[in-house]
Amino acid sequence: MKKVFLIFFLAFGFTIISVTQQAFTDEKLQASSVKTLQLDSKLMMRQVPYNVILPSAYETEKTARFPVLYLLHGYGGNYKSWGQYSKLVEYATQYRIIIVTPEGANGFYTDSVTKPSEKYESYIVQELIAEVDKEFRTTASRQGRAVAGNSMGGYGALKFGIKHPDKFILAASMSGAVRIASWRKPEDITAPDIIKNSLLSIFGDKDTKVLEANDLYKIFNEIPEVKIVTLPFFYVDCGTEDDFGLFPQNQDFAQLLLKRKIPHEFRQLPGKHNGEFWKNQVHEILRLSERVFMSQTKQEASK
């Protein structure tokens, strides 16, 4: 059997500082507020933290509702990573979008088969979205909800988009580790032991049905043609100098989307697998999210 090369990153590689209910300012823009909250998760059997970045208009327009972007971190990161090193809070001042950065640990945004309290897919899709819609003035529908992420988070975003199309209108991946679940035997995993052990802990080493249910290539290949119209719009990008070997994988994945005629955009750009690349691309994700949300609003208004 051909070996699948799975390579990941340690997010940003910096010390991460906690941000709790602070306001970040810019000379030319009003502040966005950042809140750190805890969700008492029944699925995870503990309190799970997450950050929410509210647009400045949230406080001034008391009856307005806002679309939501769920932004997933990569392997080795946490719910604070995006806000600390990507200028996300500064970018957020320019958009009428609520941004939620969930905690995903190193769980590959998948329900673990070996640890009952590690259900990062079900937690986000079933509990976190409902909590955010309850606590904030969101556009609580598919038309007002997007998901995006980098590396491991890119995989998670694409998987959420294809498996839960009723929840998201847009799913976006930056330097996505799109072949995370494309192995079938432990000996086919070529990765450091710490990564291999994480994969085996999440997906198990005996029941390939779990892998198949989370393998992007299999899911996108086999989705019935009649269901393609129900899918969100997919965005995929990757740096041409990606030093973790993900550029050819993302090229192949884009070809799969093209073959299946799934609406998408693929960008191949100069850049490596690092924070500098994602710092630039997350701004593109915000621009794209705004365009998609505005398009949905216009469509609803025209009905």
Secondary structure as GFF3:
##gff-version 3
##sequence-region A 1 303
A	DSSP	beta_strand	4	5	.	.	.	ID=ss1
A	DSSP	beta_strand	22	24	.	.	.	ID=ss2
A	DSSP	beta_strand	32	41	.	.	.	ID=ss3
A	DSSP	beta_strand	46	54	.	.	.	ID=ss4
A	DSSP	alpha_helix	57	60	.	.	.	ID=ss5
A	DSSP	beta_strand	68	72	.	.	.	ID=ss6
A	DSSP	alpha_helix	81	85	.	.	.	ID=ss7
A	DSSP	alpha_helix	88	92	.	.	.	ID=ss8
A	DSSP	beta_strand	98	102	.	.	.	ID=ss9
A	DSSP	alpha_helix	120	122	.	.	.	ID=ss10
A	DSSP	pi_helix	123	128	.	.	.	ID=ss11
A	DSSP	alpha_helix	129	135	.	.	.	ID=ss12
A	DSSP	three_ten_helix	142	144	.	.	.	ID=ss13
A	DSSP	beta_strand	145	150	.	.	.	ID=ss14
A	DSSP	alpha_helix	152	163	.	.	.	ID=ss15
A	DSSP	beta_strand	170	174	.	.	.	ID=ss16
A	DSSP	three_ten_helix	186	188	.	.	.	ID=ss17
A	DSSP	beta_strand	189	190	.	.	.	ID=ss18
A	DSSP	alpha_helix	193	203	.	.	.	ID=ss19
A	DSSP	alpha_helix	208	214	.	.	.	ID=ss20
A	DSSP	alpha_helix	216	222	.	.	.	ID=ss21
A	DSSP	three_ten_helix	225	230	.	.	.	ID=ss22
A	DSSP	beta_strand	233	239	.	.	.	ID=ss23
A	DSSP	alpha_helix	247	259	.	.	.	ID=ss24
A	DSSP	beta_strand	264	269	.	.	.	ID=ss25
A	DSSP	alpha_helix	275	302	.	.	.	ID=ss26
###
